[in-house]
C-alpha cells in the first residue's frame, strides 16, 4: 500500500473516532513528532555564515533595500 492510500485509510479511521480524549492524544502526538522532525532538520549556522548575513544586511541598508517597521505593517494590512 502506498503512502497516499495509507493517508486516506488513516483519515477514514480518524473520522470514525468519537472519543475526544483519543483525538487530543493524536493531536499531541502529531505536535511532538513534528517538533522532533523540525529539530532533526535544524542545522546550526556557522560563524562565517552569520557574519556574511550581517555584511549582506549592512549592504542592503546602505543601498536602500530596506523598509521601516511601519511600512511593513502597512503592506501586511493590504494583503488581507
C-alpha positions as CSV (number, residue, x, y, z in Angstrom):
1,X,0.0,0.0,0.0
2,X,1.5,3.4,-1.0
3,X,1.6,6.4,1.3
4,X,-1.4,8.1,-0.3
5,X,-3.6,5.1,0.3
6,X,-2.3,4.8,3.9
7,X,-3.1,8.5,4.5
8,X,-6.7,8.0,3.1
9,X,-7.2,5.0,5.4
10,X,-5.9,7.0,8.3
11,X,-8.3,9.8,7.6
12,X,-11.2,7.5,7.3
13,X,-10.3,5.9,10.6
14,X,-9.9,9.3,12.2
15,X,-13.3,10.4,11.1
16,X,-14.8,7.4,12.9
17,X,-13.3,8.5,16.3
18,X,-15.9,9.9,18.7
19,X,-13.8,9.9,21.8
20,X,-12.4,13.4,22.3
21,X,-9.5,12.1,24.5
22,X,-8.3,10.0,21.7
23,X,-8.3,13.0,19.3
24,X,-6.4,15.0,21.9
25,X,-3.8,12.3,22.2
26,X,-3.4,12.1,18.4
27,X,-3.1,15.9,18.2
28,X,-0.4,15.9,20.9
29,X,1.4,13.0,19.2
30,X,1.4,14.9,15.9
31,X,2.7,18.1,17.5
32,X,5.5,16.2,19.3
33,X,6.6,14.3,16.2
34,X,6.6,17.4,14.0
35,X,8.8,19.2,16.6
36,X,11.2,16.2,16.6
37,X,11.4,16.3,12.8
38,X,12.0,20.0,12.8
39,X,14.7,19.6,15.5
40,X,16.4,16.9,13.4
41,X,16.4,19.1,10.3
42,X,17.5,22.2,12.1
43,X,21.2,22.9,11.3
44,X,23.2,25.4,13.2
45,X,24.6,28.3,11.3
46,X,28.4,28.7,11.1
47,X,30.0,31.8,12.4
48,X,31.2,32.6,8.9
49,X,27.6,32.3,7.5
50,X,26.4,34.6,10.4
51,X,29.0,37.2,9.5
52,X,28.1,37.0,5.8
53,X,24.4,37.6,6.7
54,X,25.4,40.7,8.8
55,X,27.5,42.0,5.9
56,X,24.7,41.5,3.5
57,X,22.2,43.3,5.8
58,X,24.6,46.2,6.1
59,X,24.9,46.4,2.3
60,X,21.2,46.2,1.9
61,X,20.7,49.1,4.4
62,X,23.5,51.2,2.7
63,X,21.8,50.6,-0.7
64,X,18.3,51.4,0.5
65,X,17.0,47.9,0.2
66,X,15.1,48.0,3.5
67,X,11.8,49.2,4.7
68,X,10.7,50.5,8.0
69,X,8.6,48.5,10.5
70,X,5.7,50.9,9.9
71,X,5.9,50.5,6.2
72,X,5.9,46.7,6.6
73,X,2.8,46.8,8.8
74,X,1.0,48.9,6.1
75,X,2.0,46.4,3.4
76,X,0.8,43.5,5.5
77,X,-2.6,45.1,6.1
78,X,-3.0,45.4,2.3
79,X,-2.5,41.6,1.9
80,X,-5.9,40.9,3.6
